[in-house]
């Protein structure tokens, strides 16, 4: 498993999560750094990872692509005239590498890239102002976005255009689908709304009491959130109550949460969640321990920088992403968006 983090100081950080021992009952983990360098010329605002591919976006109006299997930078994508605010990979269930990369920008545009080999397929305007966050449906057919214009928009990714837009009561900063795509979550300040994806109906609101800055859906209706509270809160979105909480997970506010493994793993495989904070630390937790007592992190790394975002990948495939022209064989495998 790999983690990638961006920082205000323009540095990109790559880590691999490895076991220190091969004995599962006494297994401990370590975060081994695989790369770190100033990949952008302005603060990094967003990162995404899936399989062997990773990407970072910045206020320097570029996206940089990385190959996690070889810890190599594959270069930048130059198709933008404003800051990149959100990135998301789409990986079909039958593939171990991502099919598409989607980006959102400060000018309200959404861009769709084919990851074989990272060429721009479509760019369209979805909002009048800066897009705060972007979420791709598990089907890969549509995406939701929230913006500073106070609107929620749905985009048809098959046609490459906005298909629906509605004004919210207040600006939302985070939007996420659950694993099934039947629900989605929107965060605004300290409130998180749980909505049905079918008609966007609000089921109930979760009150975090302090501003939510990051969120990640888990299994079984669990939603992990973090932010100004400095804690990792696991919400049961079926009941609307807190399932458990890792209090004071970091010394300062959380800027990223990643669910690394799922509940369906073996008994020897911990349910791993990673968190990143503006204090510079990345920590990995077995959140099952939080039900009984306050857990200690299984692994941690100190980047000594102001982290702004975090993404993770199981790195199932060593297939290397490329920037350039795809072959006819690769195009036959591709599912055209």
C-alpha positions in Angstrom: 0.0 0.0 0.0 1.2 3.5 -0.8 0.4 7.0 0.4 1.0 10.3 -1.4 0.8 13.7 0.3 1.1 17.3 -0.9 2.3 20.2 1.1 2.1 24.0 1.2 5.9 24.1 0.5 5.3 22.6 -3.0 6.8 19.2 -2.0 5.2 15.9 -3.0 5.7 13.0 -0.6 5.5 9.3 -1.4 5.5 6.5 1.2 5.1 2.8 1.1 3.4 1.0 4.0 5.4 -2.1 4.8 5.3 -4.8 7.6 8.3 -5.0 9.8 7.7 -8.7 10.5 6.1 -11.5 8.7 4.3 -12.9 11.7 0.7 -11.6 11.5 -0.1 -11.7 15.3 3.0 -9.6 16.1 3.0 -7.6 12.9 4.0 -4.0 13.1 4.1 -1.5 10.2 6.5 1.2 8.9 6.1 4.1 6.5 9.1 4.0 4.1 9.7 7.1 2.1 10.0 6.4 -1.7 10.2 10.0 -3.0 10.1 13.6 -2.0 10.8 16.7 -4.1 9.3 20.1 -5.1 7.2 18.9 -8.0 5.2 22.2 -8.4 6.1 25.9 -8.3 3.2 26.7 -6.0 1.4 25.0 -3.0 -0.1 21.6 -3.8 -3.9 21.7 -3.3 -5.0 18.1 -4.1 -3.7 14.6 -4.7 -5.3 11.4 -6.0 -4.0 7.8 -6.3 -5.3 4.5 -7.8 -3.3 1.4 -8.6 0.2 2.4 -9.8 -0.9 5.9 -10.8 -0.9 9.1 -8.7 -1.5 12.7 -9.5 -1.1 16.1 -7.8 -2.7 19.4 -8.6 -1.5 22.9 -7.6 -2.3 26.5 -7.8 0.4 26.7 -10.5 -2.3 25.5 -12.9 -0.7 22.1 -13.6 -1.2 18.5 -12.8 1.8 16.2 -12.3 1.6 12.4 -12.8 3.6 9.8 -10.9 4.2 6.0 -11.2 4.1 4.6 -7.7 5.5 1.2 -8.8 8.8 2.8 -9.9 8.6 5.9 -7.7 9.0 8.0 -10.8 7.5 11.3 -12.0 6.0 11.1 -15.5 5.8 14.8 -16.0 3.1 17.5 -16.0 -0.2 18.1 -17.8 -0.6 21.6 -19.2 -4.3 22.1 -20.2 -5.4 24.7 -17.6 -5.7 28.4 -17.0 -6.5 28.3 -13.3 -5.7 26.5 -10.1 -6.4 22.7 -9.8 -8.7 22.3 -6.8 -9.7 18.6 -6.9 -8.5 15.3 -8.5 -10.2 11.9 -8.8 -9.3 8.7 -10.6 -12.0 6.3 -11.9 -11.0 2.7 -11.8 -13.5 0.1 -13.3 -14.1 -3.0 -11.1 -12.5 -5.3 -13.8 -9.3 -3.3 -14.0 -6.5 -2.9 -11.5 -5.4 0.5 -13.0 -7.4 3.6 -13.4 -9.3 4.3 -16.6 -9.8 8.0 -16.3 -8.5 11.0 -14.3 -10.9 13.9 -13.6 -9.8 17.3 -12.4 -11.7 20.3 -11.2 -10.4 23.9 -11.4 -10.9 27.3 -9.8 -12.5 28.6 -13.0 -15.4 26.2 -12.6 -14.3 23.7 -15.3 -14.1 19.9 -15.1 -11.6 18.0 -17.3 -11.6 14.3 -18.2 -8.4 12.5 -19.1 -7.8 9.1 -20.5 -5.1 7.5 -18.4 -3.8 5.4 -21.4 -1.8 7.6 -21.9 -3.0 10.7 -20.1 -4.6 12.7 -23.0 -7.4 15.2 -22.6 -10.8 13.9 -23.7 -13.1 16.7 -22.7 -13.2 19.9 -20.7 -16.4 21.7 -19.9 -17.7 24.4 -17.4 -19.8 23.0 -14.6 -19.8 26.1 -12.2 -19.6 29.8 -12.4 -17.0 30.0 -9.6 -14.2 27.9 -8.1 -15.0 24.2 -7.6 -14.3 23.1 -4.0 -14.6 19.3 -4.5 -15.4 16.6 -7.1 -16.7 13.0 -6.6 -17.0 10.4 -9.3 -19.8 7.8 -9.0 -18.6 4.2 -8.8 -20.2 3.5 -12.2 -17.9 6.2 -13.8 -20.9 7.6 -15.6 -21.5 10.8 -13.6 -19.8 13.1 -11.1 -21.0 15.5 -8.4 -19.2 18.8 -7.7 -19.7 21.6 -5.2 -18.5 25.1 -5.7 -18.1 28.6 -4.2 -21.1 29.6 -6.2 -23.2 27.8 -3.6 -24.4 25.1 -6.0 -24.3 21.3 -6.3 -23.9 20.1 -9.9 -24.1 16.7 -11.5 -22.1 16.1 -14.7 -22.7 13.4 -17.3 -19.3 12.0 -17.9 -20.4 9.9 -20.9 -21.3 13.1 -22.8 -18.9 15.5 -21.0 -21.4 18.1 -19.9 -23.3 19.3 -16.9 -26.7 17.7 -16.6 -28.1 19.2 -13.4 -27.5 22.1 -11.0 -29.2 23.2 -7.8 -28.5 26.0 -5.3 -27.7 24.9 -1.8 -28.6 26.8 1.4 -24.9 27.4 2.0 -21.6 26.7 0.3 -20.4 23.1 0.5 -16.7 22.3 0.6 -16.7 18.5 0.4 -18.7 15.9 -1.6 -18.2 12.1 -1.5 -20.1 9.0 -2.7 -20.3 6.0 -0.5 -18.9 2.7 -1.9 -22.2 1.6 -3.4 -23.0 5.0 -5.0 -26.5 4.9 -3.4 -25.7 7.8 -1.1 -23.5 10.8 -1.1 -22.2 13.1 1.6 -21.8 16.9 1.6 -19.9 18.9 4.2 -20.4 22.6 5.0 -18.5 24.0 7.9 -19.2 21.6 10.8 -22.3 19.9 9.3 -22.3 16.8 7.1 -25.4 16.1 5.1 -26.3 12.4 4.2 -28.2 12.3 0.9 -29.8 9.7 -1.3 -28.1 9.7 -4.7 -31.3 8.9 -6.6 -33.0 12.3 -5.9 -30.4 14.1 -3.6 -33.0 14.0 -0.8 -31.4 14.8 2.6 -31.8 11.9 5.1 -30.2 13.7 8.1 -27.3 15.9 9.1 -24.3 15.0 11.2 -23.0 17.7 13.6 -19.2 17.6 14.0 -19.2 20.7 16.1 -16.0 21.9 14.5 -15.2 22.5 10.8 -14.8 19.4 8.7 -11.8 19.6 6.3 -11.5 16.0 5.0 -13.7 12.9 4.7 -13.4 9.3 3.5 -16.2 6.7 3.2 -15.5 3.3 4.7 -17.4 0.0 4.7 -20.8 -0.7 6.3 -22.1 2.9 6.1 -19.1 4.3 8.1 -17.9 7.8 7.1 -14.6 9.1 8.5 -14.2 12.8 9.0 -11.4 15.1 10.3 -10.7 18.8 10.5 -10.4 21.5 13.1 -11.2 19.1 16.0 -7.9 17.3 15.4 -9.7 14.0 15.8 -10.8 11.2 13.5 -14.5 10.6 13.8 -16.2 7.5 12.5 -19.9 8.2 11.8 -22.5 5.5 11.3 -24.5 7.0 8.5 -27.3 4.5 8.9 -28.1 5.8 12.4 -26.6 9.3 12.2 -24.6 8.7 15.4 -20.8 8.5 16.1 -19.6 4.9 16.0 -16.2 5.7 17.5 -13.6 8.5 17.6 -9.8 8.7 17.8 -9.4 11.9 19.8 -6.4 14.1 19.4 -5.1 12.1 16.5 -2.8 15.0 15.6 -1.6 18.1 17.3 -3.2 20.4 14.7 -6.1 20.2 12.2 -6.4 17.2 9.9 -6.1 17.8 6.1 -6.5 14.3 4.7 -8.0 10.9 5.6 -7.6 7.7 3.5 -9.2 4.3 4.1 -6.5 1.7 3.2 -8.2 -1.6 3.8 -11.7 -2.8 4.1 -13.7 -4.8 6.7 -13.9 -7.8 4.4 -10.2 -8.6 4.9 -8.9 -11.5 7.1 -8.9 -11.4 10.9 -5.1 -10.9 10.7 -5.4 -7.8 8.5 -6.2 -4.6 10.4 -8.7 -2.1 9.3 -6.3 0.6 8.3 -7.0 4.3 8.1 -4.3 6.9 7.4 -4.5 10.6 8.3 -2.4 13.7 7.5 -2.2 16.9 9.4 -0.8 20.4 8.9 1.6 19.4 11.7 3.6 17.5 9.1 2.7 14.0 10.4 1.2 11.1 8.5 -0.2 8.4 10.7 -1.7 5.0 10.1 -4.3 3.6 12.5 -6.0 0.3 13.2 -9.4 1.9 13.9 -10.9 -1.2 15.4 -8.9 -0.5 18.5 -10.7 2.8 18.9 -13.9 1.0 19.9 -12.1 -0.3 23.0 -9.6 2.4 23.9 -7.5 5.2 22.4 -5.2 3.6 20.0 -1.6 4.4 19.2 -0.7 4.8 15.5 0.7 1.6 13.9 3.1 3.7 11.8 3.9 7.4 11.4 6.2 9.7 9.3 7.2 13.3 10.0 7.5 15.3 6.8 8.3 18.5 8.6 6.1 20.4 6.2 2.6 21.8 6.2 0.6 19.0 4.6 -2.5 20.0 2.6 -3.8 16.7 1.2 -3.5 12.9 1.3 -4.3 10.0 -1.0 -3.7 6.3 -0.9 -3.4 3.3 -3.3 -3.3 -0.5 -2.8 -0.9 -0.6 -5.8 -2.5 -3.8 -7.2 -0.8 -3.5 -10.5 2.7 -2.8 -11.7 1.3 -1.6 -15.1 3.0 1.7 -15.7 1.0 4.8 -16.7 2.4 6.9 -19.5 2.0 10.3 -21.0 1.9 10.1 -24.8 0.0 8.3 -27.6 -1.7 5.0 -26.8 -1.3 1.9 -29.0 -4.3 0.3 -30.9 -4.2 -2.6 -28.4 -4.5 -0.3 -25.5 -7.4 1.6 -27.1 -9.3 -1.7 -27.6 -9.1 -2.3 -23.9 -10.2 1.2 -23.0 -13.7 2.0 -22.2 -14.3 5.3 -24.1 -15.8 8.1 -21.9 
